[in-house]
Amino acid sequence: MCSSIMPMTRTLDVSVVALPDTGVATMFGVLDVLNSFRLMGIGDPSAAPPFRAGIVGAEAGPLPGVSGVPVPVERSIRDVAATDIVIVPSIVLGPHGWETGRYPDIVAWASRMHEQGALLCSACSGIFLLAETGRFDGRDVTVHYDYAPQLRAAHPGVRVHPERALMVAGSRDELVTSGASTTWHDLVLYLTGRFAGAVLAQETARVFALQWHQDGLAPYMVFEGRSDHGDAVVADSQEWLRTHFSLATPVEQMVVRSGLAERTFKRRFTEATGVSPLAYVQRLRVEEAKRRLERSEDSVEAIGWHVGYEDSAFFRRLFRRITGLSPAAYRKRFRVPIITTPASAPNPDLSRSSPRR
């Protein structure tokens, strides 16, 4: 995805924000790519490089990184009066999640840069900081799928799409977010295509073996039904489904087990979990199918039957609708290469679910 904005004819100043809890792998990856054009012989060597990326932070100097690697902060935000692009890399969230209000000076600085025309970009969980500017309220963003519930809770005005690899929002396409982990690839390729042209973006992808996550992130997401709803009847049904989802009529059996009228049960289940009972069953079945595609030699037809579908064509369509990939494509992408598997390793236990009788 590249914006229709014409490539720039000058070198853009990129400020990569360092925090004490910044993930250094993403940060240095972004820096390496955006500063690489001359070093790696990408593009016209006589032209000005499209970007000059540097690390900014609350204070200049070495910053102890969360992984133990010191981060060399080049400039304090006090010394950056203007910049073209602000990028907040991945932030490592602790066991208690993101604590708002920890970095008010950096939030205020980022907001000022945006007012002056800068793009605000986040890689993965960097959106937690940028969302505090208020600039993303009412906007569509993406974040690591595991962090999506926390982001929604912390910033209910932000529309979160964890299944998307990249989101571009704002009246000037100036609010850019990338999703889980290595979707920073999508971010740097997007910026390169937007400001340096599609040819250089393609060449950058080739040189660094970067890739667009064009299928989105749905294939990577693991479904875990909501369990914090407090409805004991629904919780009992969820626990029963965990080992009985492959039966022929699990929804009907849950209704009988609940002792409720069918309409009442389905309404309560949907309100508690956010999805209908049928959709919940389908997600559990697809999760088990994904696991078997990754770890077994079973045919797609056999896997579909095992998780509850006699009609293999319907199973294939459902699998593609939920994951964005066909079962065969999913297996090809996520199957562990043989070279990484010890020859003596036993076959994984795939007996978690109860097959239909």
C-alpha positions in Angstrom: 0.0 0.0 0.0 1.5 3.3 -1.1 0.0 6.7 -0.8 -0.7 8.8 -3.9 1.4 11.6 -2.5 4.3 12.3 -4.8 7.8 11.3 -3.7 9.8 14.0 -1.9 12.8 15.7 -3.5 14.7 16.3 -0.3 16.0 14.3 2.6 13.3 13.8 5.2 14.2 14.0 8.9 12.9 11.0 10.8 12.8 11.0 14.6 12.8 7.5 16.0 11.6 7.8 19.7 13.5 5.8 22.4 11.9 5.0 25.7 13.2 2.9 28.6 10.8 0.2 27.5 11.5 0.3 23.7 12.1 -2.9 21.9 15.6 -2.4 20.4 15.2 -5.0 17.6 12.4 -3.0 15.9 14.1 0.3 16.6 17.4 -0.7 15.0 15.7 -2.5 12.2 13.8 0.7 11.2 17.0 2.8 11.5 19.1 0.3 9.5 16.6 0.3 6.6 15.8 4.0 6.5 19.5 5.0 6.6 20.6 2.3 4.2 20.1 3.7 0.7 23.6 4.9 0.0 25.2 2.2 2.1 23.4 -0.6 0.3 23.5 1.0 -3.1 19.8 1.4 -3.4 18.6 4.0 -5.8 20.5 6.8 -7.5 23.9 7.3 -5.7 24.0 10.9 -6.9 20.7 11.9 -5.4 20.1 12.9 -1.8 19.0 9.9 0.3 15.2 10.0 1.0 15.6 9.7 4.8 18.0 10.7 7.6 16.7 8.7 10.7 18.1 9.3 14.2 17.1 8.4 17.7 15.5 11.0 19.9 14.5 10.8 23.5 13.8 12.7 26.7 17.5 13.2 27.2 20.5 12.7 24.9 23.1 10.1 25.8 23.0 6.3 26.4 19.6 5.0 27.5 19.5 1.6 29.2 17.3 -0.6 27.0 14.7 -2.9 28.4 16.6 -5.9 26.9 19.9 -4.7 28.4 21.2 -3.2 25.2 22.1 0.5 25.6 20.4 2.8 23.2 22.4 5.8 21.9 20.0 8.7 22.0 21.4 11.3 19.6 19.1 14.2 20.4 16.8 15.3 23.2 13.3 16.2 22.1 14.1 19.7 23.5 16.6 20.1 20.7 14.2 18.9 17.9 12.1 21.9 16.9 10.9 20.3 13.7 10.9 16.9 12.1 9.1 15.3 9.1 8.3 11.9 10.5 8.0 10.6 14.1 8.2 6.8 14.6 7.6 5.2 18.0 8.9 1.6 17.8 7.6 -1.4 19.7 7.3 -1.0 23.4 7.7 -4.0 25.7 4.6 -4.0 28.0 5.1 -5.4 31.4 2.8 -7.7 33.3 0.6 -4.8 34.2 0.3 -3.5 30.7 0.8 0.1 29.6 0.8 2.8 32.2 -0.6 6.1 30.8 1.0 9.4 31.7 4.6 8.1 32.1 6.1 10.3 29.4 4.1 13.5 29.2 7.0 15.5 27.7 7.4 13.1 24.8 3.6 13.0 24.2 3.4 16.8 24.1 6.4 17.0 21.8 4.9 14.4 19.4 1.7 16.4 19.4 3.5 19.6 18.5 5.4 17.9 15.7 2.1 16.7 14.3 0.6 20.2 14.5 3.6 21.3 12.4 2.9 18.7 9.7 4.9 15.6 10.8 3.6 12.1 10.3 3.0 10.2 13.5 3.9 6.5 13.0 4.0 3.5 15.3 5.4 0.1 15.0 3.3 -2.4 17.0 2.8 -1.3 20.6 4.3 2.1 19.9 0.7 3.3 19.4 0.2 3.2 23.2 2.4 6.3 23.5 1.1 8.1 20.4 -2.5 7.5 21.3 -2.0 9.7 24.3 -1.7 12.6 22.0 -5.4 12.3 21.2 -4.6 12.5 17.5 -5.8 8.9 16.9 -9.2 9.3 18.6 -11.9 8.2 16.1 -9.2 6.8 13.8 -8.5 3.3 12.6 -5.2 1.8 14.0 -3.5 -1.6 14.3 -1.4 -3.1 17.0 -0.2 -6.5 18.0 -3.2 -8.8 18.3 -2.2 -9.7 21.9 -2.2 -6.0 22.9 -5.5 -5.1 21.2 -7.7 -5.6 24.3 -5.4 -3.4 26.4 -5.3 -0.7 23.7 -9.1 -0.6 23.5 -9.4 -0.4 27.3 -6.8 2.4 27.5 -8.1 4.4 24.5 -11.8 3.5 23.8 -12.0 6.3 21.2 -9.5 4.5 19.0 -10.7 1.9 16.5 -8.4 -1.1 16.7 -7.9 -3.6 13.9 -5.3 -6.1 15.0 -5.9 -8.2 11.9 -4.4 -5.5 9.7 -0.7 -5.2 9.1 -0.8 -1.5 8.3 -3.3 1.3 8.7 -3.1 4.8 7.3 -5.5 7.4 8.7 -5.9 11.2 9.0 -6.9 13.9 6.6 -3.4 14.0 5.2 -2.7 10.3 5.6 -0.4 11.4 8.4 -1.3 8.8 11.1 0.4 5.5 10.3 0.3 2.3 12.4 1.8 -1.1 11.8 0.7 -4.3 13.6 2.4 -7.2 15.2 6.1 -7.7 15.5 7.8 -7.7 12.0 5.1 -5.5 10.4 7.6 -2.8 10.9 8.7 -4.1 7.5 5.4 -2.9 6.1 5.9 0.5 7.8 9.3 1.2 6.3 8.3 -0.1 2.9 5.2 2.1 3.0 7.3 5.2 3.9 9.8 4.4 1.2 7.2 3.9 -1.5 5.3 7.0 -0.4 8.3 9.4 -0.4 10.9 7.7 -2.6 8.7 5.8 -5.1 7.5 2.3 -5.7 10.7 1.3 -7.5 12.9 2.1 -4.5 10.5 0.4 -2.1 10.7 -2.8 -4.3 14.5 -2.6 -4.3 14.6 -2.1 -0.6 12.4 -5.1 0.0 14.7 -7.2 -2.3 18.0 -6.1 -0.7 16.8 -6.7 2.9 14.4 -9.6 2.1 11.6 -7.6 3.6 8.0 -8.5 2.8 4.6 -7.0 2.8 2.1 -8.9 5.0 -0.4 -8.7 2.2 -2.6 -11.4 3.7 -3.0 -9.4 6.9 -2.4 -10.8 10.3 -5.5 -13.0 10.7 -3.4 -16.2 9.9 -1.2 -15.4 12.9 -4.0 -14.7 15.4 -5.0 -17.4 17.9 -8.6 -17.3 19.0 -9.2 -17.2 22.7 -12.8 -16.8 23.8 -13.5 -14.0 26.2 -13.7 -15.3 29.8 -13.9 -12.2 32.0 -17.6 -11.7 31.5 -18.9 -13.2 34.8 -21.7 -15.3 33.3 -21.4 -18.7 35.0 -23.7 -20.4 32.5 -21.7 -19.2 29.5 -18.5 -20.0 31.2 -19.6 -23.6 31.8 -20.6 -23.8 28.1 -17.2 -22.5 27.1 -15.4 -25.0 29.2 -17.5 -27.9 27.8 -16.9 -26.7 24.3 -13.1 -26.8 24.8 -13.2 -30.6 24.4 -16.5 -31.1 22.6 -16.4 -28.6 19.7 -16.0 -31.3 17.1 -19.3 -33.0 17.9 -22.1 -32.8 15.3 -24.5 -30.5 17.1 -22.5 -28.6 19.8 -24.7 -25.5 19.9 -27.9 -27.5 20.4 -26.2 -29.5 23.2 -25.0 -26.4 24.9 -28.6 -25.1 24.9 -29.8 -28.3 26.5 -27.0 -28.2 29.1 -27.8 -24.6 30.0 -31.4 -25.2 30.9 -32.3 -21.9 29.2 -34.5 -21.2 26.2 -32.6 -21.3 23.0 -33.1 -17.6 22.2 -32.1 -16.6 25.8 -29.0 -18.8 25.7 -27.8 -17.5 22.4 -28.3 -13.9 23.4 -26.4 -14.4 26.7 -23.6 -16.2 25.0 -23.2 -13.5 22.4 -23.3 -10.7 24.9 -20.8 -12.4 27.2 -18.2 -13.5 24.5 -18.8 -11.0 21.7 -19.5 -13.8 19.2 -22.5 -16.1 18.6 -22.3 -19.7 19.7 -22.0 -20.9 16.2 -19.2 -18.5 15.4 -17.4 -19.5 18.6 -17.6 -23.2 17.6 -16.3 -22.4 14.2 -13.3 -20.5 15.6 -12.4 -23.3 18.0 -12.6 -25.8 15.1 -10.4 -23.7 12.9 -7.8 -23.2 15.7 -7.6 -27.0 16.0 -7.3 -27.4 12.2 -4.5 -24.8 12.2 -2.6 -26.8 14.8 -3.0 -30.0 12.8 -2.0 -28.4 9.6 1.2 -27.1 11.3 2.1 -30.4 13.0 0.7 -33.4 11.2 0.8 -35.0 7.8 -3.0 -35.5 7.7 -4.9 -34.5 4.6 -7.0 -31.3 4.6 -10.1 -33.6 4.2 -9.1 -35.7 7.2 -8.4 -32.6 9.3 -11.8 -31.1 8.3 -13.5 -34.3 9.3 -11.7 -34.5 12.6 -12.7 -31.0 13.7 -16.3 -31.5 12.8 -16.9 -31.0 9.0 -17.9 -33.8 6.7 -18.1 -31.3 3.8 -14.5 -30.6 2.9 -15.5 -27.8 0.5 -17.4 -26.0 3.2 -14.4 -26.5 5.6 -12.0 -24.9 3.1 -14.2 -21.9 2.5 -14.7 -21.4 6.3 -11.0 -21.7 6.9 -10.1 -19.1 4.3 -12.8 -16.7 5.6 -11.4 -16.8 9.1 -7.7 -17.0 8.4 -7.4 -15.3 5.0 -5.6 -18.3 3.7 -6.5 -21.7 2.2 -5.6 -24.7 4.4 -2.9 -25.6 1.9 -1.4 -22.1 1.9 -1.6 -22.0 5.7 0.3 -25.3 6.0 2.9 -24.1 3.6 3.5 -20.9 5.6 3.4 -22.2 9.1 4.7 -25.7 8.9 8.1 -26.0 10.7 10.8 -26.8 8.2 12.1 -30.4 8.4 15.7 -29.1 8.9 14.8 -27.6 12.3 13.2 -30.8 13.6 15.3 -33.3 15.4 15.2 -36.7 13.7 14.3 -38.4 16.9 11.5 -36.1 17.9 8.3 -37.9 18.6 5.1 -37.0 16.8 3.3 -34.2 18.6 0.2 -35.1 20.7 -2.8 -34.1 18.6 -5.4 -35.6 20.8 -6.6 -32.5 22.5 -10.1 -32.4 21.0 -12.6 -35.2 20.9 -13.3 -36.5 17.4 -16.9 -37.0 16.2 -18.2 -40.4 16.7 
